[in-house]
């Protein structure tokens, strides 16, 4: 017998319109739309000892990679995606 292989992929309740923090276009535009998420991300950045830095020409200060994505899903929960740097 050759055995079995299982591949699993999560399906998240997010879409292009659910982005509330970060960027989905490589940092050209930055979403900064949800006060609750801004406070949570600032707290996470403090814990990780990340210095806030300015992104875009709007002088938005974030404590994460500029192309991080935080979505508010259809279920009301927040999902942090694309946390890596390139």
N, C-alpha and C positions, 0 to 999 in steps of 0.2 A: 504494500500500500504506500502511496506517496504522501498521504496526510492531507490536511486541509489548511487553507490560509484564509484569514479573516482580515478585511480592511474596513475600518470604521471611520466615518467622518461626521463631525458634529454639524448640526444645522442650527444656526443661531437665529433668534427673532430680530434681526437687524436688516437695514437696507441703506441705500444711498442717502435717504432723508433722515435717518436716525442718528447721524453724527452730531454730537454736541460739544466735543472738545478735541482739538488736534486737527490734523490735515489728512485728506485722502488723495492729495495731488502733489505729493513731494514737498510740501511746505509753501506752495504758491499762495494758497488761501488757508487761513487758520480759523477754525470754529472755536468759539469761546462763549457759548450760549447758555450754559446752565450753572447757576451760582453754586448749587450743591456739589456738582462735579468739580468745579474750580477749587472749592475748599478741600474736597477729598484728595485731589491731585496735589495740591500744595502740601497737605499733611504727609502724603506718601513721599513727596520730594524731600521734605524736611527729614523724615526718618532715614531715607537713603543718602542724606547729605548732598543733595543735588542743588546747585545754585540756580536761581531763576535766570532765564536769558530771554532776550527780546526776539520775537519772531514777527515777520511781515512789517510793513510800513505803518501798522496801526499801533505800534509799541505795546504789543501784547506780551506779557511776561508769563512764561510757563516753566515748569520744573520737570521737563520730560523731553524726549526727542521731538523735534517739531513735526515729524510725520507720524506720531502716535495717533491712534484713533480710539476715542471713547464714545460708544454708542449707547443710547437709551433704547432698550429693546421694547418690542410690543408688549412684553410682560411687565414693564416698568423697571426691570433690573438694568444695571449698567454693565457693559462689556468692554474690556480694554483689549484692543487688538493692535497688531503691528508695533510691538514694543522694542524691536531691535533697531540698531543703528546700521547705516550702510556706509 
